Amino acid sequence: MAKIADYRRKLLEELESLSEERIKALADFAGYLRQREEWESTAEVLGNEEMVEEISRSREAWSEGRREEFLSLDELKAKLDV
């Protein structure tokens, strides 16, 4: 099974042989694929009732100023060991 690096290398090789017009079309298509992936991720989140409820509770807590319920970026990094 090919690895992602192999696909990237193949894509770059193919790109070298394309006309400027085709390169522009490929860039547009890549943008479309990225947007579609984002929409699919959003739909997945919105389809998960538990996650939607958690997001709603978090927004409510934030709007009410309950900042102690949230981690700072530094706290999150430490927790994730990054």
C-alpha positions in Angstrom: 0.0 0.0 0.0 1.4 3.4 -1.0 2.1 5.9 1.7 0.9 9.5 1.6 4.5 10.7 0.8 4.4 8.5 -2.3 1.1 10.1 -3.4 2.5 13.6 -2.8 5.6 12.8 -4.8 3.5 11.4 -7.6 1.2 14.5 -7.5 4.2 16.8 -7.8 5.6 14.8 -10.7 2.3 15.0 -12.5 2.0 18.7 -11.8 5.3 19.3 -13.6 3.9 18.1 -16.9 0.6 20.1 -16.8 -0.1 23.4 -18.6 -0.7 26.6 -16.7 -4.4 26.3 -17.4 -4.6 22.7 -16.0 -2.5 23.8 -12.9 -5.1 26.5 -12.2 -7.9 24.0 -12.6 -6.1 21.6 -10.2 -5.6 24.3 -7.7 -9.4 25.1 -7.8 -10.2 21.4 -7.5 -7.8 21.0 -4.5 -9.6 24.0 -2.9 -12.9 22.3 -3.5 -11.7 19.1 -1.9 -10.5 21.0 1.2 -13.8 22.8 1.6 -15.7 19.5 1.1 -13.6 17.9 3.8 -14.4 20.8 6.2 -18.1 20.5 5.5 -18.0 16.8 6.1 -16.3 17.3 9.4 -18.8 20.0 10.4 -21.7 17.7 9.4 -20.1 14.9 11.5 -19.9 17.1 14.5 -23.5 18.4 14.1 -24.7 14.9 13.7 -23.3 14.0 17.2 -25.9 15.2 19.7 -23.7 14.8 22.7 -21.0 16.9 21.0 -23.5 19.6 20.0 -24.8 19.8 23.6 -21.2 20.1 24.9 -20.5 22.9 22.5 -23.7 24.6 23.5 -22.9 24.3 27.2 -19.3 25.6 26.5 -20.6 28.6 24.6 -23.1 29.4 27.5 -20.3 29.1 30.1 -18.0 31.4 28.0 -20.7 34.0 27.5 -21.5 34.0 31.2 -17.8 34.6 32.0 -17.1 31.3 33.6 -13.5 31.3 32.3 -12.4 28.9 35.1 -14.1 26.1 33.2 -11.7 26.4 30.3 -8.0 25.6 29.9 -5.5 28.2 28.7 -3.4 27.3 25.7 -0.4 26.7 27.9 -2.5 24.4 30.2 -3.8 22.5 27.2 -0.3 22.1 25.8 1.0 20.8 29.1 -2.0 18.4 29.4 -1.3 17.1 25.9 2.5 17.1 26.5 3.2 19.2 23.4 
